[in-house]
Structures are given as structure tokens and as C-alpha cells.
């Protein structure tokens, strides 16, 4: 039973996303939530399979964000693909800034320590 | 330490982002589902589950919106499983879900060829 749930996204999270997009007075049946929960998992498997195929053909071992972006476009989810491309770009930019800020502050901290001596 | 700016707009949850930031879907679970999708999936980059958390959000939103259209047409206020089935049937990109929402449907399209899970 636990194993089955491991293959699905938590229904509470799925429900929250659904509620966000619907009018406040809308109601959602438990069965509908569970159906969309299953669909979301199937979506992940479907897209991952396509991305993984590409990696396999190109002799790469790691499925990365760009592969998923490509797979989304390949399977007809063009809007998602574009949104994800923007998201990835911002994420990588953020990580770059974070890494350089961390490097800068740790070297500044080292300098402070050195000056205390 | 809060990092405002470019990143904070992306996450609907608001607040500070980060590896395990306030994403709407759990990254570890997404990673598990990805790994189970195929024996070929060996390694997954750190950003892949993150990308999927956003993609799934978009997917769930679209499927929900389309399902709700059917609900409204039926002059109802409760979204039912049948509304989801209807959204799947009327949206081309959701063809991969037909068997999931309509287990007894015998369509003209042979989905086995397209279904990546059927890889041998």
C-alpha cells in the first residue's frame, strides 16, 4: 500500500494546486482529485521516458532540466516547454548569484579573521 | 537571509527559495516517480525534479481548468472524475491519459506504440 503511494504525488498538494485555479466556491470530488493525482504521475513518467530516450541516444547518463524542456516540446506541450525554459534560466542565474555571493562572503570572512590576528 | 528579485516571482508559494524551498510539490517524490518511469533512467540532475515541480503545476492547472469547463457546461459546481475524463478526451496532448481515465475505452488509436512505458 505504501509502495503504491510512492508512485503518486501527495493528493493534498495536488488538491491545493487545483483549488488555486478554480473559483473559490468550486467543489472538487475526492475521486476527481485522485484521478488528477494519477494523471500527474503519468505525466512525469511520460515526459521522463522521452527525455531519458534522448539521453540514451546521445550516450549521456544524466537527465537534466534541458532534456525535460526538450521532451515537453517534443510531446506537444509547447507552452510548458517555453515556461520551463524561462524558469530554468532564472533558476540557473539565481544559483550563479548565490554561489558567487557565498564565495565572496566567505572570502570576506577569511579576510576579517586574518585582520584580527 | 531573503533573496528577493528574479527568483521570488517564480514560486507561487512565496518566501525564500532554495533547494528545498516552498515548492508546491515534494521534490523527493518527483524524483522517485522519475526513477520508476523506466529502467533507462539512471541519473537525474538536481534541477530535474525542480523543473518537473513547475511543469506538473502547469499540467494540473490546465487539466483542472479544462475539466471545470465541462462542470460548468453541466451547470454543476462540483468537479467530478467524468469531467476530467471529458477534458482528456477533448485535448490532443492528453491522449497518453486516455487509458488512465477510461480503462474500458477501446479507441481507434493504438497507444502502445506511443506509450513510452511500454519500452522493452
gemmi code that builds the backbone of each chain (N, CA, C; Angstrom):
import gemmi

chains = {
    "A": [
        ("UNK", (0.855, -1.201, 0.000), (0.000, 0.000, 0.000), (0.889, 1.248, 0.000)),
        ("UNK", (1.887, 1.225, 0.875), (2.809, 2.359, 0.954), (3.546, 2.518, -0.365)),
        ("UNK", (3.896, 1.395, -0.978), (4.627, 1.435, -2.238), (3.823, 2.126, -3.316)),
        ("UNK", (2.531, 1.873, -3.344), (1.663, 2.489, -4.343), (1.709, 4.000, -4.211)),
        ("UNK", (1.626, 4.485, -2.971), (1.594, 5.918, -2.738), (2.902, 6.582, -3.150)),
        ("UNK", (3.977, 5.814, -3.108), (5.279, 6.351, -3.507), (5.302, 6.738, -4.972)),
        ("UNK", (4.394, 6.146, -5.751), (4.386, 6.432, -7.183), (3.515, 7.639, -7.504)),
        ("UNK", (2.882, 8.196, -6.503), (1.975, 9.312, -6.732), (2.411, 10.558, -5.967)),
        ("UNK", (2.066, 11.713, -6.530), (2.273, 12.951, -5.785), (1.222, 13.026, -4.675)),
        ("UNK", (1.554, 13.662, -3.564), (0.579, 13.726, -2.458), (-0.715, 14.399, -2.895)),
        ("UNK", (-1.842, 13.757, -2.570), (-3.131, 14.265, -3.042), (-3.441, 15.654, -2.457)),
        ("UNK", (-2.921, 15.939, -1.268), (-3.162, 17.251, -0.656), (-2.526, 18.370, -1.477)),
        ("UNK", (-1.288, 18.107, -1.958), (-0.593, 19.104, -2.778), (-1.314, 19.303, -4.105)),
        ("UNK", (-1.744, 18.179, -4.684), (-2.473, 18.243, -5.954), (-3.746, 19.064, -5.769)),
        ("UNK", (-4.452, 18.771, -4.685), (-5.703, 19.480, -4.389), (-5.491, 20.979, -4.237)),
        ("UNK", (-4.367, 21.338, -3.622), (-4.067, 22.758, -3.397), (-3.880, 23.487, -4.726)),
        ("UNK", (-3.166, 22.845, -5.644), (-2.932, 23.458, -6.958), (-4.253, 23.611, -7.706)),
        ("UNK", (-5.104, 22.597, -7.584), (-6.414, 22.648, -8.247), (-7.243, 23.800, -7.690)),
        ("UNK", (-7.270, 23.911, -6.367), (-8.085, 24.952, -5.728), (-7.646, 26.343, -6.149)),
        ("UNK", (-6.322, 26.466, -6.319), (-5.743, 27.767, -6.673), (-6.316, 28.307, -7.982)),
        ("UNK", (-6.636, 27.395, -8.899), (-7.009, 27.795, -10.241), (-8.521, 27.891, -10.411)),
        ("UNK", (-9.262, 27.318, -9.452), (-10.721, 27.310, -9.560), (-11.335, 28.462, -8.771)),
        ("UNK", (-12.598, 28.819, -9.109), (-13.276, 29.846, -8.319), (-13.417, 29.385, -6.870)),
        ("UNK", (-13.459, 30.324, -5.932), (-13.496, 29.959, -4.510), (-14.677, 29.087, -4.110)),
        ("UNK", (-15.777, 29.193, -4.848), (-16.968, 28.405, -4.473), (-16.982, 27.027, -5.119)),
        ("UNK", (-15.980, 26.733, -5.946), (-15.958, 25.438, -6.622), (-15.696, 24.309, -5.647)),
        ("UNK", (-16.292, 23.146, -5.926), (-16.034, 21.959, -5.108), (-15.373, 20.895, -5.987)),
        ("UNK", (-14.551, 20.086, -5.350), (-13.855, 19.030, -6.088), (-14.129, 17.697, -5.406)),
        ("UNK", (-14.584, 16.732, -6.183), (-14.852, 15.425, -5.578), (-13.520, 14.732, -5.284)),
        ("UNK", (-13.553, 13.855, -4.288), (-12.331, 13.134, -3.873), (-11.809, 12.317, -5.052)),
        ("UNK", (-12.744, 11.723, -5.792), (-12.359, 10.888, -6.930), (-11.670, 11.702, -8.015)),
        ("UNK", (-12.157, 12.916, -8.224), (-11.560, 13.786, -9.246), (-10.130, 14.137, -8.842)),
        ("UNK", (-9.933, 14.442, -7.562), (-8.597, 14.777, -7.061), (-7.650, 13.600, -7.264)),
        ("UNK", (-8.136, 12.412, -6.958), (-7.297, 11.210, -7.081), (-6.986, 10.911, -8.540)),
        ("UNK", (-7.955, 11.177, -9.399), (-7.734, 10.958, -10.832), (-6.645, 11.884, -11.340)),
        ("UNK", (-6.713, 13.145, -10.958), (-5.699, 14.102, -11.408), (-4.343, 13.784, -10.771)),
        ("UNK", (-4.381, 13.276, -9.566), (-3.156, 12.844, -8.898), (-2.463, 11.755, -9.735)),
        ("UNK", (-3.252, 10.806, -10.215), (-2.710, 9.726, -11.056), (-2.231, 10.270, -12.400)),
        ("UNK", (-2.990, 11.181, -12.957), (-2.620, 11.775, -14.244), (-1.284, 12.510, -14.139)),
        ("UNK", (-1.069, 13.184, -13.037), (0.170, 13.941, -12.849), (1.374, 13.005, -12.811)),
        ("UNK", (1.220, 11.867, -12.144), (2.307, 10.886, -12.089), (2.583, 10.310, -13.473)),
        ("UNK", (1.513, 10.059, -14.186), (1.645, 9.521, -15.536), (2.358, 10.540, -16.420)),
        ("UNK", (2.052, 11.795, -16.212), (2.692, 12.887, -16.943), (4.204, 12.879, -16.702)),
        ("UNK", (4.591, 12.747, -15.447), (6.021, 12.712, -15.104), (6.692, 11.531, -15.800)),
        ("UNK", (6.073, 10.355, -15.704), (6.646, 9.148, -16.329), (6.778, 9.324, -17.836)),
        ("UNK", (5.726, 9.815, -18.440), (5.657, 10.002, -19.884), (6.780, 10.916, -20.376)),
        ("UNK", (6.903, 12.077, -19.753), (7.903, 13.057, -20.161), (9.321, 12.575, -19.834)),
        ("UNK", (9.476, 11.952, -18.667), (10.789, 11.439, -18.279), (11.265, 10.386, -19.268)),
        ("UNK", (10.328, 9.516, -19.686), (10.671, 8.476, -20.650), (11.233, 9.068, -21.932)),
        ("UNK", (10.574, 10.098, -22.417), (11.011, 10.765, -23.646), (12.382, 11.415, -23.455)),
        ("UNK", (12.562, 12.087, -22.328), (13.838, 12.749, -22.020), (14.961, 11.721, -21.881)),
        ("UNK", (14.623, 10.620, -21.223), (15.601, 9.565, -20.990), (16.040, 8.896, -22.300)),
        ("UNK", (15.083, 8.724, -23.210), (15.383, 8.175, -24.541), (16.425, 9.027, -25.237)),
        ("UNK", (16.227, 10.328, -25.167), (17.142, 11.278, -25.815), (18.545, 11.127, -25.229)),
        ("UNK", (18.622, 11.069, -23.908), (19.923, 10.924, -23.239), (20.609, 9.639, -23.665)),
        ("UNK", (19.813, 8.592, -23.720), (20.315, 7.272, -24.113), (20.913, 7.321, -25.514)),
        ("UNK", (20.187, 7.945, -26.428), (20.657, 8.045, -27.820), (21.926, 8.872, -27.911)),
        ("UNK", (22.051, 9.847, -27.004), (23.233, 10.712, -27.051), (24.324, 10.239, -26.099)),
        ("UNK", (24.156, 9.005, -25.618), (25.147, 8.413, -24.703), (25.412, 9.247, -23.460)),
        ("UNK", (24.375, 9.874, -22.943), (24.524, 10.621, -21.695), (23.780, 9.889, -20.591)),
        ("UNK", (24.364, 9.953, -19.388), (23.775, 9.187, -18.290), (22.775, 9.996, -17.478)),
        ("UNK", (22.925, 11.312, -17.500), (22.119, 12.133, -16.588), (21.041, 12.913, -17.318)),
        ("UNK", (19.817, 12.729, -16.858), (18.697, 13.501, -17.390), (18.708, 14.859, -16.692)),
        ("UNK", (18.820, 15.927, -17.478), (18.858, 17.251, -16.852), (17.642, 18.102, -17.240)),
        ("UNK", (17.609, 19.313, -16.742), (16.482, 20.204, -16.963), (16.239, 20.495, -18.436)),
        ("UNK", (17.314, 20.641, -19.200), (17.179, 20.920, -20.637), (16.519, 19.746, -21.363)),
        ("UNK", (16.850, 18.535, -20.934), (16.245, 17.350, -21.559), (14.738, 17.335, -21.338)),
        ("UNK", (14.336, 17.702, -20.134), (12.907, 17.721, -19.820), (12.219, 18.810, -20.627)),
        ("UNK", (12.872, 19.938, -20.746), (12.346, 21.047, -21.537), (12.148, 20.596, -22.978)),
        ("UNK", (13.132, 19.919, -23.508), (13.043, 19.418, -24.874), (11.922, 18.406, -25.028)),
        ("UNK", (11.848, 17.470, -24.059), (10.834, 16.418, -24.101), (9.421, 17.018, -24.083)),
        ("UNK", (9.233, 18.051, -23.289), (7.926, 18.708, -23.229), (7.542, 19.225, -24.608)),
        ("UNK", (8.486, 19.873, -25.284), (8.220, 20.381, -26.627), (7.951, 19.249, -27.600)),
        ("UNK", (8.748, 18.200, -27.496), (8.631, 17.056, -28.403), (7.278, 16.366, -28.290)),
        ("UNK", (6.704, 16.372, -27.076), (5.441, 15.672, -26.851), (4.222, 16.574, -27.037)),
        ("UNK", (4.466, 17.815, -27.474), (3.329, 18.689, -27.778), (3.002, 19.709, -26.700)),
        ("UNK", (3.761, 19.709, -25.611), (3.498, 20.677, -24.543), (4.363, 21.924, -24.751)),
        ("UNK", (4.112, 22.612, -25.888), (4.971, 23.739, -26.250), (4.927, 24.872, -25.230)),
        ("UNK", (3.741, 25.169, -24.727), (3.622, 26.263, -23.749), (4.425, 25.961, -22.497)),
        ("UNK", (4.335, 24.717, -22.029), (5.075, 24.340, -20.825), (6.571, 24.462, -21.103)),
        ("UNK", (6.963, 23.993, -22.292), (8.378, 23.991, -22.643), (8.959, 25.398, -22.560)),
        ("UNK", (8.217, 26.368, -23.079), (8.700, 27.756, -23.047), (8.750, 28.290, -21.624)),
        ("UNK", (7.710, 27.989, -20.853), (7.670, 28.464, -19.465), (8.815, 27.849, -18.661)),
        ("UNK", (9.071, 26.567, -18.902), (10.138, 25.862, -18.184), (11.509, 26.421, -18.576)),
        ("UNK", (11.666, 26.753, -19.863), (12.943, 27.300, -20.318), (13.253, 28.595, -19.564)),
        ("UNK", (12.211, 29.427, -19.383), (12.402, 30.685, -18.658), (12.721, 30.406, -17.189)),
        ("UNK", (11.995, 29.462, -16.616), (12.149, 29.078, -15.220), (13.572, 28.565, -14.957)),
        ("UNK", (14.026, 27.696, -15.860), (15.369, 27.130, -15.740), (16.423, 28.211, -15.807)),
        ("UNK", (16.235, 29.144, -16.741), (17.182, 30.223, -16.928), (17.319, 31.039, -15.641)),
        ("UNK", (16.141, 31.370, -15.047), (16.152, 32.162, -13.814), (16.765, 31.355, -12.668)),
        ("UNK", (16.461, 30.079, -12.619), (16.992, 29.231, -11.562), (18.511, 29.174, -11.629)),
        ("UNK", (19.035, 28.986, -12.831), (20.481, 28.899, -13.005), (21.146, 30.231, -12.686)),
        ("UNK", (20.483, 31.294, -13.057), (21.001, 32.627, -12.753), (21.059, 32.813, -11.241)),
        ("UNK", (19.988, 32.410, -10.577), (19.890, 32.501, -9.131), (21.009, 31.707, -8.455)),
        ("UNK", (21.223, 30.493, -8.950), (22.259, 29.634, -8.378), (23.634, 30.250, -8.582)),
        ("UNK", (23.824, 30.892, -9.722), (25.100, 31.539, -10.026), (25.342, 32.675, -9.030)),
        ("UNK", (24.335, 33.492, -8.840), (24.448, 34.623, -7.921), (24.710, 34.120, -6.507)),
        ("UNK", (23.952, 33.069, -6.142), (24.075, 32.519, -4.800), (25.491, 31.990, -4.565)),
        ("UNK", (26.010, 31.289, -5.555), (27.342, 30.701, -5.432), (28.405, 31.784, -5.332)),
        ("UNK", (28.275, 32.820, -6.143), (29.305, 33.863, -6.121), (29.176, 34.714, -4.869)),
        ("UNK", (27.954, 34.888, -4.370), (27.756, 35.639, -3.121), (28.351, 34.867, -1.959)),
        ("UNK", (28.120, 33.576, -1.951), (28.659, 32.727, -0.884), (30.182, 32.755, -0.917)),
        ("UNK", (30.734, 32.678, -2.130), (32.189, 32.693, -2.263), (32.734, 34.027, -1.793)),
        ("UNK", (32.057, 35.112, -2.163), (32.516, 36.452, -1.798), (32.451, 36.645, -0.297)),
        ("UNK", (31.350, 36.221, 0.335), (31.216, 36.459, 1.781), (32.149, 35.563, 2.581)),
        ("UNK", (32.439, 34.363, 2.068), (33.349, 33.510, 2.841), (34.781, 34.023, 2.724)),
        ("UNK", (35.123, 34.590, 1.580), (36.485, 35.139, 1.469), (36.582, 36.428, 2.267)),
        ("UNK", (35.474, 37.180, 2.360), (35.460, 38.395, 3.180), (35.606, 38.016, 4.644)),
        ("UNK", (34.948, 36.928, 5.043), (35.039, 36.461, 6.429), (36.467, 36.042, 6.747)),
        ("UNK", (37.106, 35.397, 5.798), (38.507, 34.966, 5.997), (39.416, 36.167, 6.165)),
        ("UNK", (39.124, 37.199, 5.388), (39.949, 38.402, 5.472), (39.789, 39.041, 6.833)),
        ("UNK", (38.541, 39.076, 7.336), (38.276, 39.668, 8.649), (39.046, 38.926, 9.732)),
        ("UNK", (38.971, 37.583, 9.634), (39.673, 36.746, 10.615), (41.165, 37.050, 10.586)),
        ("UNK", (41.677, 37.154, 9.381), (43.119, 37.387, 9.223), (43.508, 38.721, 9.824)),
        ("UNK", (42.633, 39.752, 9.651), (42.966, 41.084, 10.141), (42.894, 41.173, 11.654)),
        ("UNK", (42.180, 40.224, 12.301), (42.065, 40.219, 13.753), (43.352, 39.766, 14.432)),
        ("UNK", (44.131, 39.014, 13.693), (45.354, 38.463, 14.281), (46.349, 39.540, 14.626)),
    ],
    "B": [
        ("UNK", (18.332, 34.518, 5.366), (18.558, 35.702, 4.513), (17.638, 35.628, 3.302)),
        ("UNK", (16.844, 36.635, 3.084), (15.898, 36.591, 1.971), (16.557, 37.075, 0.686)),
        ("UNK", (16.318, 36.323, -0.354), (16.833, 36.722, -1.662), (15.654, 37.159, -2.498)),
        ("UNK", (15.449, 38.431, -2.621), (14.316, 38.920, -3.415), (14.733, 39.035, -4.865)),
        ("UNK", (13.838, 39.442, -5.722), (14.225, 39.690, -7.106), (13.729, 38.630, -8.068)),
        ("UNK", (14.571, 38.283, -8.988), (14.158, 37.450, -10.117), (13.502, 36.144, -9.710)),
        ("UNK", (14.018, 35.521, -8.675), (13.547, 34.181, -8.354), (12.226, 34.171, -7.612)),
        ("UNK", (12.011, 35.137, -6.750), (10.847, 35.056, -5.867), (9.538, 35.098, -6.640)),
        ("UNK", (9.574, 35.678, -7.841), (8.343, 35.757, -8.608), (7.892, 34.409, -9.156)),
        ("UNK", (8.844, 33.499, -9.300), (8.519, 32.231, -9.945), (7.708, 31.323, -9.029)),
        ("UNK", (8.055, 31.350, -7.761), (7.424, 30.408, -6.847), (6.142, 31.016, -6.293)),
        ("UNK", (5.038, 30.324, -6.538), (3.766, 30.862, -6.063), (3.680, 30.795, -4.556)),
        ("UNK", (4.473, 29.928, -3.966), (4.420, 29.776, -2.517), (4.957, 30.986, -1.800)),
        ("UNK", (5.725, 31.784, -2.524), (6.292, 32.982, -1.892), (7.442, 32.647, -0.992)),
        ("UNK", (8.058, 33.631, -0.423), (9.112, 33.393, 0.551), (10.433, 33.039, -0.097)),
        ("UNK", (11.340, 32.573, 0.704), (12.699, 32.299, 0.245), (12.728, 30.998, -0.545)),
        ("UNK", (13.441, 31.050, -1.651), (13.581, 29.827, -2.437), (14.865, 29.132, -2.028)),
        ("UNK", (15.105, 28.015, -2.593), (16.304, 27.276, -2.242), (16.131, 25.876, -2.764)),
        ("UNK", (17.019, 25.006, -2.415), (16.876, 23.644, -2.912), (15.563, 23.026, -2.470)),
        ("UNK", (15.232, 23.217, -1.228), (14.011, 22.593, -0.733), (12.981, 23.649, -0.407)),
        ("UNK", (13.056, 24.780, -1.075), (12.184, 25.927, -0.801), (10.708, 25.602, -0.875)),
        ("UNK", (9.886, 26.602, -0.791), (8.442, 26.390, -0.741), (7.882, 26.016, -2.112)),
        ("UNK", (8.302, 24.842, -2.647), (7.724, 24.374, -3.885), (6.374, 23.763, -3.565)),
        ("UNK", (5.492, 23.731, -4.568), (4.164, 23.195, -4.327), (4.153, 21.678, -4.290)),
        ("UNK", (5.187, 21.057, -4.846), (5.241, 19.596, -4.886), (6.581, 19.098, -4.341)),
        ("UNK", (6.534, 17.964, -3.616), (7.774, 17.475, -2.982), (8.767, 16.914, -4.012)),
        ("UNK", (9.978, 17.476, -3.994), (10.976, 17.111, -4.995), (11.419, 15.656, -4.884)),
        ("UNK", (11.517, 15.144, -3.653), (11.962, 13.764, -3.463), (10.976, 12.779, -4.087)),
        ("UNK", (9.701, 13.067, -3.930), (8.669, 12.198, -4.502), (8.725, 12.237, -6.023)),
        ("UNK", (8.908, 13.440, -6.571), (9.018, 13.590, -8.026), (10.182, 12.747, -8.543)),
        ("UNK", (11.292, 12.822, -7.814), (12.478, 12.062, -8.225), (12.182, 10.559, -8.230)),
        ("UNK", (11.439, 10.098, -7.220), (11.085, 8.661, -7.144), (10.261, 8.265, -8.359)),
        ("UNK", (9.292, 9.075, -8.702), (8.418, 8.764, -9.838), (9.233, 8.749, -11.132)),
        ("UNK", (10.170, 9.673, -11.252), (11.014, 9.718, -12.444), (11.825, 8.433, -12.567)),
        ("UNK", (12.411, 7.998, -11.440), (13.256, 6.806, -11.461), (12.455, 5.571, -11.849)),
        ("UNK", (11.194, 5.522, -11.410), (10.381, 4.340, -11.684), (9.843, 4.323, -13.106)),
        ("UNK", (10.008, 5.425, -13.829), (9.353, 5.506, -15.140), (10.003, 4.578, -16.156)),
        ("UNK", (11.288, 4.324, -15.992), (11.975, 3.481, -16.974), (13.290, 2.966, -16.396)),
        ("UNK", (13.683, 1.758, -16.845), (14.966, 1.214, -16.367), (16.140, 2.014, -16.908)),
        ("UNK", (15.884, 2.763, -17.994), (16.957, 3.539, -18.594), (17.332, 4.763, -17.770)),
        ("UNK", (16.404, 5.185, -16.908), (16.687, 6.383, -16.110), (17.655, 6.023, -14.994)),
        ("UNK", (18.906, 6.444, -15.160), (19.898, 6.095, -14.164), (20.224, 7.271, -13.258)),
        ("UNK", (20.553, 8.407, -13.886), (20.912, 9.556, -13.068), (20.062, 10.756, -13.437)),
        ("UNK", (19.710, 11.485, -12.407), (18.847, 12.651, -12.596), (19.542, 13.870, -12.005)),
        ("UNK", (19.661, 14.919, -12.789), (20.338, 16.113, -12.270), (19.486, 16.751, -11.180)),
        ("UNK", (20.107, 17.560, -10.347), (19.411, 18.198, -9.235), (18.273, 19.104, -9.664)),
        ("UNK", (18.443, 19.693, -10.860), (17.412, 20.640, -11.285), (16.213, 19.951, -11.925)),
        ("UNK", (16.349, 18.676, -12.296), (15.252, 17.990, -12.997), (13.948, 17.914, -12.179)),
        ("UNK", (13.992, 17.471, -10.914), (12.749, 17.457, -10.133), (12.171, 18.859, -9.958)),
        ("UNK", (13.042, 19.840, -9.880), (12.609, 21.226, -9.738), (11.824, 21.660, -10.976)),
        ("UNK", (12.361, 21.301, -12.128), (11.700, 21.609, -13.391), (10.339, 20.932, -13.454)),
        ("UNK", (10.293, 19.697, -12.999), (9.019, 18.972, -13.008), (8.021, 19.550, -12.028)),
        ("UNK", (8.491, 20.093, -10.915), (7.533, 20.664, -9.956), (6.778, 21.792, -10.634)),
        ("UNK", (7.467, 22.557, -11.458), (6.810, 23.633, -12.193), (5.936, 23.068, -13.313)),
        ("UNK", (6.484, 22.089, -14.074), (5.736, 21.509, -15.190), (4.459, 20.832, -14.709)),
        ("UNK", (4.546, 20.118, -13.582), (3.365, 19.439, -13.037), (2.321, 20.449, -12.597)),
        ("UNK", (2.797, 21.544, -12.038), (1.878, 22.584, -11.607), (1.088, 23.093, -12.814)),
        ("UNK", (1.805, 23.349, -13.915), (1.150, 23.825, -15.141), (0.185, 22.777, -15.676)),
        ("UNK", (0.612, 21.520, -15.621), (-0.205, 20.418, -16.114), (-1.495, 20.289, -15.305)),
        ("UNK", (-1.347, 20.269, -13.987), (-2.521, 20.132, -13.116), (-3.466, 21.310, -13.318)),
        ("UNK", (-2.903, 22.504, -13.463), (-3.734, 23.693, -13.675), (-4.526, 23.572, -14.970)),
        ("UNK", (-3.855, 23.149, -16.049), (-4.544, 23.058, -17.331), (-5.625, 21.978, -17.314)),
        ("UNK", (-5.272, 20.827, -16.781), (-6.234, 19.728, -16.725), (-7.443, 20.118, -15.872)),
        ("UNK", (-7.179, 20.811, -14.779), (-8.259, 21.255, -13.891), (-9.159, 22.266, -14.586)),
        ("UNK", (-8.539, 23.237, -15.248), (-9.315, 24.271, -15.947), (-10.218, 23.656, -16.999)),
        ("UNK", (-9.662, 22.741, -17.775), (-10.438, 22.111, -18.843), (-11.554, 21.243, -18.266)),
        ("UNK", (-11.247, 20.562, -17.177), (-12.276, 19.736, -16.530), (-13.403, 20.619, -16.027)),
        ("UNK", (-13.024, 21.737, -15.442), (-14.016, 22.655, -14.881), (-14.961, 23.195, -15.961)),
        ("UNK", (-14.445, 23.381, -17.181), (-15.295, 23.826, -18.285), (-16.461, 22.871, -18.498)),
        ("UNK", (-16.170, 21.575, -18.387), (-17.225, 20.571, -18.525), (-18.198, 20.659, -17.354)),
        ("UNK", (-17.662, 20.877, -16.175), (-18.504, 21.003, -14.982), (-19.504, 22.140, -15.166)),
        ("UNK", (-18.973, 23.274, -15.614), (-19.796, 24.467, -15.819), (-20.874, 24.222, -16.878)),
        ("UNK", (-20.452, 23.550, -17.956), (-21.414, 23.266, -19.026), (-22.566, 22.422, -18.510)),
        ("UNK", (-22.268, 21.569, -17.539), (-23.314, 20.729, -16.958), (-24.052, 21.436, -15.841)),
        ("UNK", (-23.776, 22.745, -15.692), (-24.410, 23.583, -14.668), (-24.210, 23.023, -13.261)),
        ("UNK", (-23.026, 22.496, -13.030), (-22.715, 21.955, -11.708), (-21.617, 22.788, -11.051)),
        ("UNK", (-21.429, 22.578, -9.744), (-20.385, 23.303, -9.031), (-19.356, 22.365, -8.433)),
        ("UNK", (-19.562, 21.055, -8.663), (-18.593, 20.090, -8.146), (-17.904, 19.387, -9.304)),
        ("UNK", (-16.578, 19.460, -9.313), (-15.779, 18.838, -10.359), (-15.693, 17.334, -10.085)),
        ("UNK", (-16.168, 16.548, -11.072), (-16.177, 15.090, -10.908), (-15.180, 14.418, -11.830)),
        ("UNK", (-14.933, 13.152, -11.572), (-13.984, 12.374, -12.369), (-14.374, 12.393, -13.850)),
        ("UNK", (-15.666, 12.377, -14.115), (-16.163, 12.361, -15.504), (-15.740, 13.628, -16.242)),
        ("UNK", (-15.655, 14.729, -15.497), (-15.237, 15.988, -16.112), (-13.771, 15.907, -16.529)),
        ("UNK", (-12.978, 15.226, -15.715), (-11.563, 15.025, -16.041), (-11.450, 14.149, -17.291)),
        ("UNK", (-12.272, 13.080, -17.328), (-12.273, 12.174, -18.488), (-12.627, 12.932, -19.760)),
        ("UNK", (-13.593, 13.828, -19.630), (-14.012, 14.631, -20.767), (-12.893, 15.545, -21.252)),
        ("UNK", (-12.186, 16.167, -20.316), (-11.062, 17.053, -20.670), (-9.972, 16.275, -21.399)),
        ("UNK", (-9.704, 15.060, -20.917), (-8.678, 14.210, -21.541), (-9.099, 13.841, -22.962)),
        ("UNK", (-10.381, 13.483, -23.116), (-10.873, 13.048, -24.426), (-10.843, 14.161, -25.461)),
        ("UNK", (-11.001, 15.402, -25.011), (-11.088, 16.506, -25.966), (-9.785, 17.277, -26.141)),
        ("UNK", (-8.706, 16.825, -25.509), (-7.417, 17.523, -25.636), (-6.371, 16.565, -26.188)),
        ("UNK", (-5.856, 16.906, -27.377), (-4.897, 16.027, -28.061), (-3.680, 15.661, -27.216)),
        ("UNK", (-3.065, 16.660, -26.574), (-1.834, 16.372, -25.833), (-2.075, 15.477, -24.622)),
        ("UNK", (-3.335, 15.312, -24.249), (-3.646, 14.454, -23.101), (-4.004, 13.033, -23.527)),
        ("UNK", (-3.729, 12.694, -24.792), (-4.043, 11.353, -25.283), (-3.390, 10.248, -24.460)),
        ("UNK", (-2.201, 10.526, -23.925), (-1.493, 9.492, -23.156), (-2.249, 9.112, -21.872)),
        ("UNK", (-3.269, 9.898, -21.531), (-4.020, 9.644, -20.300), (-5.315, 8.873, -20.532)),
        ("UNK", (-5.629, 8.619, -21.817), (-6.937, 8.028, -22.122), (-7.176, 6.726, -21.364)),
        ("UNK", (-6.196, 5.847, -21.348), (-6.376, 4.570, -20.646), (-6.545, 4.760, -19.145)),
        ("UNK", (-5.924, 5.794, -18.625), (-5.955, 6.035, -17.186), (-7.351, 6.466, -16.719)),
        ("UNK", (-8.013, 7.324, -17.533), (-9.308, 7.841, -17.096), (-10.467, 7.026, -17.636)),
        ("UNK", (-10.180, 6.229, -18.706), (-11.230, 5.418, -19.325), (-10.732, 3.999, -19.503)),
        ("UNK", (-10.573, 3.240, -18.457), (-9.942, 1.924, -18.547), (-10.618, 0.991, -19.530)),
        ("UNK", (-11.922, 1.221, -19.800), (-12.634, 0.307, -20.681), (-12.728, 0.806, -22.114)),
        ("UNK", (-12.153, 1.990, -22.361), (-12.293, 2.574, -23.696), (-11.488, 1.781, -24.708)),
        ("UNK", (-12.136, 1.485, -25.835), (-11.379, 0.825, -26.909), (-11.371, 1.788, -28.076)),
        ("UNK", (-10.323, 2.623, -28.116), (-10.251, 3.653, -29.139), (-9.663, 3.099, -30.423)),
        ("UNK", (-9.639, 3.943, -31.464), (-9.057, 3.534, -32.723), (-7.546, 3.622, -32.669)),
        ("UNK", (-7.054, 4.513, -31.842), (-5.613, 4.738, -31.777), (-4.943, 3.663, -30.940)),
        ("UNK", (-3.882, 3.091, -31.470), (-3.111, 2.130, -30.685), (-2.084, 2.900, -29.874)),
        ("UNK", (-2.357, 3.051, -28.587), (-1.488, 3.878, -27.776), (-0.183, 3.192, -27.421)),
        ("UNK", (-0.142, 1.847, -27.581), (1.045, 1.116, -27.141), (2.294, 1.591, -27.859)),
        ("UNK", (2.118, 2.007, -29.116), (3.297, 2.431, -29.865), (3.876, 3.715, -29.302)),
        ("UNK", (2.980, 4.577, -28.813), (3.448, 5.867, -28.347), (3.818, 5.866, -26.879)),
        ("UNK", (3.254, 4.901, -26.164), (3.401, 4.911, -24.720), (4.822, 4.513, -24.338)),
        ("UNK", (5.573, 5.436, -23.806), (6.989, 5.159, -23.573), (7.202, 4.124, -22.477)),
        ("UNK", (6.211, 3.901, -21.620), (6.377, 2.931, -20.564), (6.393, 1.515, -21.094)),
        ("UNK", (5.953, 1.365, -22.341), (5.881, 0.027, -22.893), (7.202, -0.416, -23.509)),
        ("UNK", (8.246, 0.353, -23.285), (9.540, 0.010, -23.889), (10.018, -1.347, -23.420)),
        ("UNK", (10.539, -2.126, -24.335), (11.048, -3.452, -23.953), (12.564, -3.411, -23.928)),
    ],
}
model = gemmi.Model(1)
for chain_id, residues in chains.items():
    chain = gemmi.Chain(chain_id)
    for i, (resn, *xyz) in enumerate(residues, 1):
        res = gemmi.Residue()
        res.name, res.seqid = resn, gemmi.SeqId(i, " ")
        for name, pos in zip(("N", "CA", "C"), xyz):
            atom = gemmi.Atom()
            atom.name, atom.element = name, gemmi.Element(name[0])
            atom.pos, atom.b_iso = gemmi.Position(*pos), 0.0
            res.add_atom(atom)
        chain.add_residue(res)
    model.add_chain(chain)
structure = gemmi.Structure()
structure.add_model(model)
structure.setup_entities()
